[in-house]
Amino acid sequence: MTPTLSLQQRSILLKMRDCDGTDDGELVYEHGVGYLGLDRVGGRTVFALLRFCAISLEPFSKIGEVERYRINETGRKLLEAKS
């Protein structure tokens, strides 16, 4: 069964996919708030994407409290399932 993405979750994954390989495609999370480029992303949305396994922690990216995430293959498949 494919999880149902909210419009916000889908929008975030689309931006991450479209900007993949650049800094704008990286979701930076710290103290309950995330940023994707200049856009603020709530902690609940970040955790929902993690529960769906749609984003992955970048290797060696955790410095102190800052975590960096990128879209992964599961996130791409979730986007394709809704196309």
N, C-alpha and C positions, 0 to 999 in steps of 0.2 A: 504494500500500500504506500503510495507516494504522499508525503506530508503536504499539507496545504500552506503555502506561503501567504503572509499578509502582503498588501500592496507595498508597505514600507520595506519589508524584508526582501521582496522581489526587486524593488528599486535599488536597494543597497547591493544586492548580488549583481544586478546588471551593471552598475557603475564599477564594481570591483572587477568584473569580467572585462568590461570595455577599457579599463585603465590598467589591466594586468601588466606587470613588468615596469610600472612607473610608481612613484611615491603616492600618487592619487589613488592607486588601486589597493593601497594598504590601509587596513582599519587599525588604528592605534587606540588602545583601551587602557585607561588608568582611573582608579578610584570611582568606578561606577559610571564613567562617561567615556564614550568612544568618539573618535573623529575619523571620517573618511574624507580626505582632502580637507575642505573647510566646513563640511557638513557634520553637525553633531548627531551622534547615534546613541540612543539610550541603552543602559545596561541590560534591560529586559530583551531588547532586540538582539544585542550581541549574544546573550545566553541562549536565545531561541535558535539563532543560526548555529551555535555550537551544538545544541541538542539535535538539530537536523544533520549535524556533521557536514555542514555546507562550507565552513571556513576552518582553516588550520593555523595553528600557531607557527610562526616562522621559526626555523631552527636558529638557535643562539640569539633570539630577539628579546628575550625577557631580561630587562635591565632594571633592577629594583622592582618597582610596582608597574612599570610600563610593559604591556604585551602588544605584539604586532601580529595581525592575522591577514591571511590572503585567502581568496576563494580557491577551492580545491575541485577535484573532478566531480564529487558528489554535488557541490553547489552548481556546477555547470549542467549536470544532468537534471537537477531540479528545475532549472530555467528552461531546458529543452522540453521537459514534460508539460510545461504550461504554455508552450508556443503554439 
